[in-house]
Amino acid sequence: MTDVPVAGRKRRPLLPPGFVAAVLKGHSGLGLAFAAILYLVCLTGSIAVFAYELQRWENADLSRLDAVSPEAVQKAALAAVAATGEGVEHVFITIPGAELPWLKITTDVAGTHRDWIADADGALTEGGASPWTEFLTALHIHLHLPRSWGMFLVGLTGVALLSSLISGLLAHPRIFRDAFHLRLGGSRRLQEADLHNRIGVWALPFHVVVSLTGALLGLTTLIVGVLGLAVFQGDTEKVYALFVPPHPADDPRPAPMLDLVPMFAELSRHTDGRIESIFLEHPTEMGGAALFNVDDGSDRLAHTDAYTFDREGKLFFSKRAVDGNVGEGIISSLGTLHFGWFGGGLVKIAYGLLGFGLTYMAMNGVTIWLARRRDKGRPAPGWERVWAATVWGQPLALTGAAVAVLAMPAATPQSALLIWGGLTLAALSAAAFLSAEIVSRWGRLLSGLLLLVLALGHVLLRMGPGADPMGWVINAVLLITGALLLASLRHRPNPA
């Protein structure tokens, strides 16, 4: 027998109220537990989408190349190894392309890197280092902690973000029905809550992709360990062998520098793709090898072929992206999909804007919780001050580190880290003496002023005749962002 709807009967809710209340409580608890790190990872990730553009901005005064000959690459690599001295373990060679229009050589000695830029003839010039961009990307990827532990923590943050998205949907059964419902101009808490929910719905596919890929990238070591235990009796090397090229046979006997020119010639017989980079392993040992990463020219997310040569120029390993299985395609696509490094500039801009939307969600989730406590007569002014210092201390610290790097000719990523850490502590210390409103206003004021100083200082120091046009683009964005922060001081202040 079919039930007949009775006039006036209330529609049964999709989810039981008790379940919704419990999920909402869990959603709030999860967000609060990871609030600061989630905000930091989202903020730095939104900026790191433009890592290549920021490298060009930091080196806007360098000459640019469209192409380079194999002989010039060999000459530059040989000169860089000779200038570095003994003990060179790896050499990273970036071939000029649309993303980075330089021939860049980086040598590695026991984890210490030196960078050079070479001209079209292979002659080296000092430069090519991007200390602030390196600092920023490391902060996003592993928080400048020991790499494995830092990546694990960031991976857990991705899991927390994905869990928050799911619990947020379950805690708001009407969230899709009210996707365009905004209560503006009334209660500040309700307005913030509506913006929080609307951004969560409008950009849900992006949020899921970014959180899922971030979790997988951060938890790679754990995933590999589990696969090793489950499939290869704990041998994780066999798991890595499924996805990365094999290492050459270890032979530490001294030898002349690897000769790359015959390898270029041999490679042309196997592919007509564009060489993106070359990785030299133990280039002055008999066991040396060279790995060529080649863009196959396709539109697939995984589009990089790998070709590895031994010292004699013999191709002993090759892997085309198109021949990979589903698992290899997914692994190879994670980084590209996470940072939006596909589809050109428009995709990057979309990723950046959506990323800042996610950062806003991470920020105002705590703001909503604090406002709800205040509305219930249980204000937490101490936490309001701390959260205001956390939110507005980061733009101040990141911009201050960039200004310091710009002003110091010998700056390193560690220099930027020290400046960032000092300014972060200063902002948190101010929360002990100043109200949340004052911390917010001073944070926006100083961040806006430093952004203007950064852009104008960069124009004076780096934007001479023939400078990279990308420098003008980045400086324009800095000026606009600084002006918007200063303009926000005219409006009613928001404690966070």
C-alpha positions as CSV (number, residue, x, y, z in Angstrom):
1,M,0.0,0.0,0.0
2,T,1.4,3.4,-1.0
3,D,1.6,6.2,1.6
4,V,-0.5,9.2,0.7
5,P,1.0,12.6,1.6
6,V,-1.2,14.4,4.1
7,A,-1.7,18.1,3.7
8,G,0.2,20.2,6.2
9,R,2.5,17.3,7.2
10,K,6.1,18.5,7.7
11,R,8.6,16.9,5.3
12,R,10.9,14.5,7.1
13,P,14.4,15.8,7.2
14,L,16.9,14.1,4.9
15,L,19.2,13.4,7.9
16,P,18.2,13.0,11.6
17,P,18.8,16.2,13.5
18,G,20.9,14.4,16.1
19,F,23.2,13.1,13.4
20,V,23.6,16.5,11.8
21,A,24.4,18.1,15.2
22,A,27.1,15.4,15.9
23,V,28.6,15.8,12.4
24,L,28.6,19.6,12.8
25,K,30.4,19.3,16.1
26,G,33.0,16.9,14.5
27,H,33.4,19.3,11.6
28,S,34.1,22.2,14.0
29,G,36.5,20.1,16.1
30,L,38.4,18.9,13.1
31,G,38.7,22.4,11.6
32,L,39.9,23.9,15.0
33,A,42.5,21.1,15.5
34,F,44.2,21.8,12.1
35,A,43.2,25.5,11.8
36,A,46.6,27.3,11.8
37,I,48.4,24.7,9.7
38,L,45.5,24.4,7.3
39,Y,45.4,28.2,6.8
40,L,49.2,28.3,6.3
41,V,49.2,25.4,3.8
42,C,46.3,26.8,1.8
43,L,47.8,30.3,1.7
44,T,51.2,29.2,0.6
45,G,49.8,26.7,-1.8
46,S,47.7,29.4,-3.5
47,I,50.9,31.4,-4.1
48,A,53.0,28.4,-5.0
49,V,50.7,27.8,-8.0
50,F,52.8,30.6,-9.6
51,A,56.2,29.2,-8.6
52,Y,57.6,29.4,-12.1
53,E,56.4,33.0,-12.5
54,L,57.9,33.9,-9.1
55,Q,61.3,32.4,-10.1
56,R,61.2,34.6,-13.2
57,W,60.2,37.6,-11.0
58,E,63.1,37.0,-8.7
59,N,65.5,36.9,-11.7
60,A,63.8,39.4,-13.9
61,D,67.2,40.9,-14.9
62,L,68.5,37.7,-16.4
63,S,68.7,37.3,-20.2
64,R,66.2,34.8,-21.7
65,L,66.6,32.1,-24.2
66,D,64.2,30.3,-26.5
67,A,66.4,27.3,-27.4
68,V,69.9,26.0,-26.8
69,S,72.3,23.6,-28.5
70,P,73.6,20.3,-27.1
71,E,77.1,21.7,-27.2
72,A,76.1,24.7,-25.1
73,V,74.4,22.5,-22.5
74,Q,77.6,20.3,-22.3
75,K,79.8,23.4,-22.0
76,A,77.7,24.9,-19.2
77,A,77.4,21.7,-17.3
78,L,81.2,21.1,-17.5
79,A,81.9,24.6,-16.3
80,A,79.4,24.4,-13.4
81,V,80.9,21.1,-12.2
82,A,84.5,22.6,-12.4
83,A,83.4,25.7,-10.6
84,T,81.7,23.7,-7.8
85,G,84.8,21.6,-7.1
86,E,85.0,18.0,-5.9
87,G,82.2,16.0,-4.5
88,V,79.4,16.9,-7.0
89,E,76.7,14.2,-6.5
90,H,74.0,15.6,-8.8
91,V,73.6,18.2,-11.5
92,F,70.1,19.5,-12.5
93,I,69.9,21.1,-15.9
94,T,66.8,23.1,-16.9
95,I,66.4,23.5,-20.7
96,P,64.8,26.8,-21.8
97,G,61.1,26.6,-22.3
98,A,57.9,28.6,-21.9
99,E,57.8,28.2,-18.1
100,L,61.5,29.1,-17.4
101,P,63.3,30.7,-20.4
102,W,66.8,30.0,-19.1
103,L,69.5,27.4,-19.4
104,K,69.9,26.8,-15.7
105,I,72.5,24.6,-14.0
106,T,72.3,23.5,-10.4
107,T,75.0,21.5,-8.7
108,D,74.5,19.4,-5.6
109,V,77.2,18.6,-3.1
110,A,75.9,16.8,0.0
111,G,72.6,18.7,-0.2
112,T,74.2,22.2,-0.8
113,H,73.1,23.7,-4.1
114,R,74.7,26.3,-6.3
115,D,72.9,27.9,-9.3
116,W,74.1,29.3,-12.6
117,I,72.5,30.7,-15.7
118,A,74.2,30.1,-19.0
119,D,73.9,32.1,-22.2
120,A,73.3,30.6,-25.7
121,D,77.0,29.7,-26.0
122,G,77.1,27.9,-22.6
123,A,79.1,30.6,-20.8
124,L,78.1,30.7,-17.1
125,T,76.9,33.7,-15.1
126,E,76.2,33.7,-11.4
127,G,72.5,33.9,-10.8
128,G,69.3,31.9,-11.2
129,A,68.8,31.4,-7.5
130,S,65.2,32.0,-6.3
131,P,65.6,32.0,-2.5
132,W,62.1,33.3,-1.6
133,T,60.3,31.0,-4.0
134,E,62.3,28.0,-2.7
135,F,61.5,29.1,0.9
136,L,57.7,29.4,0.0
137,T,57.4,26.0,-1.8
138,A,59.3,24.2,1.0
139,L,57.0,25.9,3.5
140,H,54.0,24.5,1.6
141,I,55.4,21.1,1.0
142,H,57.0,20.2,4.3
143,L,56.8,23.2,6.6
144,H,60.7,23.4,6.7
145,L,60.6,20.4,9.0
146,P,62.6,17.2,8.3
147,R,61.3,16.3,4.9
148,S,59.6,13.0,5.6
149,W,57.9,14.3,8.8
150,G,56.9,17.6,7.3
151,M,55.4,16.0,4.2
152,F,53.6,13.5,6.5
153,L,52.1,16.4,8.6
154,V,51.0,18.2,5.4
155,G,49.5,15.0,4.1
156,L,47.5,14.7,7.3
157,T,46.3,18.3,6.7
158,G,45.1,17.2,3.3
159,V,43.2,14.3,4.9
160,A,41.7,16.7,7.5
161,L,40.7,19.1,4.8
162,L,39.0,16.3,2.8
163,S,37.3,15.1,5.9
164,S,36.1,18.6,6.7
165,L,34.6,19.0,3.3
166,I,32.7,15.7,3.7
167,S,31.5,16.5,7.2
168,G,30.6,20.0,6.1
169,L,28.3,18.6,3.5
170,L,26.7,16.2,5.9
171,A,26.3,18.9,8.6
172,H,24.4,21.1,6.2
173,P,21.7,19.0,4.3
174,R,20.4,22.2,2.6
175,I,23.8,23.3,1.4
176,F,23.1,22.6,-2.3
177,R,19.6,23.9,-2.2
178,D,20.8,27.2,-0.7
179,A,23.8,27.4,-3.0
180,F,23.0,31.0,-4.0
181,H,21.4,32.2,-0.8
182,L,23.5,34.9,0.9
183,R,22.4,36.8,4.0
184,L,24.5,40.0,3.4
185,G,24.3,43.2,5.5
186,G,22.8,41.6,8.6
187,S,24.5,39.5,11.3
188,R,28.2,39.3,10.8
189,R,28.3,35.7,11.9
190,L,25.4,34.6,9.5
191,Q,27.1,36.5,6.6
192,E,30.4,34.8,7.2
193,A,28.7,31.4,7.6
194,D,26.9,31.9,4.3
195,L,30.1,32.8,2.5
196,H,31.8,29.9,4.1
197,N,29.1,27.5,2.8
198,R,28.7,29.0,-0.6
199,I,32.4,29.0,-1.4
200,G,32.5,25.4,-0.2
201,V,29.7,24.4,-2.6
202,W,30.7,26.5,-5.6
203,A,34.3,25.2,-5.7
204,L,33.7,21.8,-4.3
205,P,35.3,19.8,-7.2
206,F,38.5,22.0,-6.8
207,H,38.5,21.5,-3.0
208,V,38.2,17.7,-3.4
209,V,40.9,17.5,-6.0
210,V,43.4,19.7,-4.1
211,S,42.8,18.0,-0.7
212,L,42.9,14.5,-2.2
213,T,46.1,15.0,-4.3
214,G,47.7,16.9,-1.4
215,A,47.0,14.0,1.0
216,L,48.4,11.5,-1.5
217,L,51.5,13.5,-2.1
218,G,52.1,14.1,1.5
219,L,51.5,10.5,2.6
220,T,53.6,9.0,-0.2
221,T,56.1,7.5,2.2
222,L,53.3,5.9,4.3
223,I,51.5,4.6,1.2
224,V,54.7,3.1,-0.2
225,G,55.5,1.5,3.1
226,V,52.0,-0.1,3.3
227,L,52.3,-1.4,-0.3
228,G,55.8,-2.7,0.4
229,L,54.5,-4.7,3.4
230,A,51.4,-5.9,1.6
231,V,53.0,-6.9,-1.7
232,F,56.8,-7.2,-1.4
233,Q,57.4,-8.4,2.1
234,G,58.5,-4.9,3.3
235,D,60.8,-4.1,0.4
236,T,59.9,-0.5,-0.5
237,E,62.6,-0.3,-3.2
238,K,60.5,-2.7,-5.3
239,V,57.5,-0.3,-4.9
240,Y,59.6,2.7,-6.0
241,A,60.9,0.7,-8.9
242,L,57.4,0.6,-10.3
243,F,57.3,4.3,-10.8
244,V,60.9,5.8,-11.0
245,P,63.8,5.0,-13.3
246,P,66.4,2.6,-12.0
247,H,69.7,3.9,-10.6
248,P,72.9,3.1,-12.5
249,A,75.3,0.5,-11.1
250,D,77.3,2.1,-8.3
251,D,80.9,2.6,-9.4
252,P,82.7,5.5,-7.5
253,R,85.9,5.4,-9.5
254,P,86.8,8.9,-10.8
255,A,86.0,9.6,-14.4
256,P,85.8,12.6,-16.8
257,M,82.6,14.6,-16.9
258,L,79.7,12.9,-18.6
259,D,79.5,13.8,-22.3
260,L,75.9,14.8,-23.1
261,V,76.3,15.6,-26.8
262,P,76.1,11.9,-28.0
263,M,73.2,11.4,-25.7
264,F,71.3,14.2,-27.4
265,A,72.0,12.6,-30.8
266,E,70.9,9.2,-29.6
267,L,67.7,10.6,-28.0
268,S,66.7,12.2,-31.3
269,R,66.4,8.7,-32.7
270,H,63.7,7.8,-30.1
271,T,61.6,10.9,-29.7
272,D,61.0,14.3,-31.3
273,G,59.6,15.7,-28.0
274,R,60.9,18.8,-26.2
275,I,63.6,18.1,-23.6
276,E,62.5,19.8,-20.4
277,S,65.3,18.9,-18.0
278,I,68.3,16.6,-17.5
279,F,69.4,15.0,-14.2
280,L,73.0,13.9,-13.9
281,E,73.8,11.3,-11.2
282,H,77.4,11.1,-10.1
283,P,78.6,12.9,-13.3
284,T,82.4,12.5,-12.5
285,E,82.3,8.8,-11.5
286,M,82.4,5.7,-13.6
287,G,78.9,4.9,-12.5
288,G,77.5,8.2,-13.7
289,A,74.3,8.4,-15.7
290,A,72.0,11.0,-17.2
291,L,68.2,11.1,-17.1
292,F,66.4,13.1,-19.8
293,N,62.8,14.2,-19.1
294,V,61.0,14.8,-22.4
295,D,57.6,16.4,-23.0
296,D,55.8,14.2,-25.4
297,G,53.7,17.1,-26.7
298,S,50.3,15.6,-25.7
299,D,47.5,17.2,-23.6
300,R,47.5,14.4,-21.0
301,L,48.3,15.3,-17.4
302,A,51.0,12.7,-17.4
303,H,53.0,13.7,-20.5
304,T,56.7,13.3,-19.5
305,D,58.8,10.5,-21.0
306,A,62.0,9.4,-19.3
307,Y,65.2,8.2,-21.0
308,T,68.3,7.2,-19.1
309,F,71.8,6.9,-20.5
310,D,75.0,5.4,-19.0
311,R,78.4,6.9,-19.2
312,E,79.1,5.4,-22.6
313,G,75.9,7.0,-24.0
314,K,74.0,3.8,-24.1
315,L,70.2,4.0,-23.5
316,F,69.6,1.5,-20.7
317,F,66.1,2.6,-19.6
318,S,63.2,4.4,-21.3
319,K,59.6,4.9,-20.2
320,R,57.0,6.7,-22.3
321,A,54.1,8.2,-20.5
322,V,51.6,6.9,-23.0
323,D,52.6,3.4,-22.3
324,G,52.1,3.7,-18.5
325,N,49.3,1.9,-16.7
326,V,46.5,3.6,-14.8
327,G,48.5,3.6,-11.5
328,E,51.5,5.2,-13.1
329,G,49.4,7.8,-14.8
330,I,47.8,8.7,-11.5
331,I,51.1,9.0,-9.7
332,S,52.6,11.1,-12.5
333,S,49.6,13.4,-12.6
334,L,49.3,14.2,-8.8
335,G,51.7,17.1,-8.7
336,T,50.5,18.6,-12.0
337,L,46.8,18.3,-10.9
338,H,47.5,19.6,-7.3
339,F,49.3,22.8,-8.4
340,G,47.3,23.5,-11.6
341,W,50.4,23.2,-13.9
342,F,48.4,22.2,-16.9
343,G,46.3,24.1,-19.4
344,G,48.4,27.3,-19.4
345,G,48.0,30.6,-17.6
346,L,44.2,30.7,-17.4
347,V,44.2,27.4,-15.4
348,K,46.8,28.8,-13.1
349,I,44.8,32.0,-12.5
350,A,41.7,29.9,-11.7
351,Y,43.7,27.7,-9.3
352,G,45.1,30.7,-7.6
353,L,41.7,32.4,-7.1
354,L,40.1,29.1,-6.0
355,G,43.0,28.5,-3.7
356,F,42.5,31.9,-2.0
357,G,38.8,31.0,-1.7
358,L,39.9,27.9,0.2
359,T,42.2,29.9,2.3
360,Y,39.3,32.2,3.2
361,M,37.2,29.2,4.2
362,A,40.0,28.0,6.5
363,M,40.2,31.5,8.0
364,N,36.6,32.3,8.5
365,G,35.7,28.8,9.8
366,V,37.5,29.7,13.0
367,T,36.0,33.2,12.9
368,I,32.5,31.7,12.8
369,W,33.3,29.5,15.7
370,L,34.6,32.5,17.8
371,A,31.6,34.6,16.8
372,R,29.2,31.8,17.8
373,R,30.9,31.6,21.2
374,R,30.5,35.3,21.7
375,D,26.8,35.2,20.7
376,K,26.2,32.5,23.3
377,G,27.8,34.6,26.0
378,R,31.0,32.6,26.2
379,P,33.5,34.9,24.4
380,A,37.1,33.8,24.0
381,P,39.0,37.1,23.6
382,G,42.4,35.5,24.0
383,W,41.8,33.1,21.1
384,E,40.3,35.9,19.0
385,R,43.6,37.9,19.4
386,V,45.7,34.8,18.6
387,W,43.6,34.0,15.6
388,A,43.8,37.6,14.3
389,A,47.6,37.5,14.7
390,T,47.8,34.1,12.9
391,V,45.6,35.3,10.0
392,W,47.2,38.7,9.4
393,G,50.7,37.8,10.7
394,Q,51.2,35.4,7.7
395,P,50.8,38.0,4.9
396,L,53.1,40.3,6.9
397,A,55.7,37.6,7.5
398,L,55.7,36.3,3.9
399,T,56.0,39.8,2.4
400,G,58.6,40.8,5.0
401,A,60.7,37.8,4.0
402,A,60.4,38.7,0.3
403,V,61.5,42.3,1.0
404,A,64.5,41.1,3.0
405,V,65.5,38.6,0.2
406,L,65.2,41.4,-2.4
407,A,67.4,43.7,-0.3
408,M,70.1,41.0,0.4
409,P,72.3,40.1,-2.5
410,A,73.4,36.8,-0.9
411,A,70.0,35.8,0.5
412,T,69.2,32.1,0.9
413,P,66.0,30.2,1.6
414,Q,67.3,29.9,5.2
415,S,67.5,33.8,5.3
416,A,63.9,34.0,4.3
417,L,62.9,31.4,6.8
418,L,64.5,33.3,9.7
419,I,62.8,36.6,8.7
420,W,59.4,34.8,8.3
421,G,59.8,33.1,11.7
422,G,60.8,36.3,13.4
423,L,57.8,38.2,12.0
424,T,55.4,35.4,12.8
425,L,56.6,35.4,16.4
426,A,56.3,39.2,16.6
427,A,52.7,39.0,15.4
428,L,51.8,36.3,17.9
429,S,53.5,38.3,20.7
430,A,51.5,41.4,19.8
431,A,48.3,39.4,20.5
432,A,49.3,39.3,24.1
433,F,49.0,43.1,24.4
434,L,46.7,44.3,21.7
435,S,43.0,43.6,20.9
436,A,42.0,41.4,17.9
437,E,40.7,44.5,16.1
438,I,44.0,46.4,16.5
439,V,46.1,43.3,15.5
440,S,43.9,42.9,12.4
441,R,44.2,46.6,11.4
442,W,48.0,46.7,12.0
443,G,48.5,43.4,10.2
444,R,46.6,44.7,7.1
445,L,48.3,48.1,7.3
446,L,51.9,46.7,7.5
447,S,51.2,44.0,4.9
448,G,49.8,46.5,2.5
449,L,52.7,48.9,2.9
450,L,55.3,46.1,2.6
451,L,53.6,44.9,-0.6
452,L,53.9,48.4,-2.1
453,V,57.6,48.6,-1.0
454,L,58.3,45.2,-2.4
455,A,56.9,46.0,-5.9
456,L,58.5,49.4,-6.1
457,G,61.8,48.1,-4.8
458,H,61.8,45.3,-7.3
459,V,61.2,47.8,-10.1
460,L,64.2,49.9,-9.0
461,L,66.5,46.9,-8.5
462,R,65.6,44.3,-11.1
463,M,63.4,45.9,-13.9
464,G,66.1,47.5,-16.1
465,P,66.1,47.6,-19.9
466,G,65.3,44.2,-21.3
467,A,63.9,42.8,-18.1
468,D,61.5,39.9,-18.1
469,P,58.0,41.1,-18.7
470,M,56.8,38.6,-16.1
471,G,58.3,41.0,-13.6
472,W,55.9,43.7,-14.5
473,V,53.0,41.3,-14.2
474,I,53.9,40.2,-10.7
475,N,54.7,43.7,-9.6
476,A,51.3,44.9,-10.8
477,V,49.6,42.1,-8.8
478,L,51.6,43.1,-5.7
479,L,50.6,46.8,-6.1
480,I,46.9,45.9,-6.5
481,T,47.0,43.5,-3.5
482,G,48.7,46.1,-1.3
483,A,46.3,48.8,-2.3
484,L,43.3,46.5,-1.6
485,L,44.6,45.7,1.9
486,L,45.1,49.4,2.6
487,A,41.6,50.2,1.3
488,S,40.1,47.5,3.6
489,L,41.1,49.7,6.5
490,R,38.3,52.1,5.6
491,H,35.7,49.5,6.3
492,R,34.5,48.1,9.6
493,P,37.3,46.0,11.0
494,N,37.1,42.2,11.2
495,P,38.9,40.7,14.2
496,A,40.2,37.9,12.0
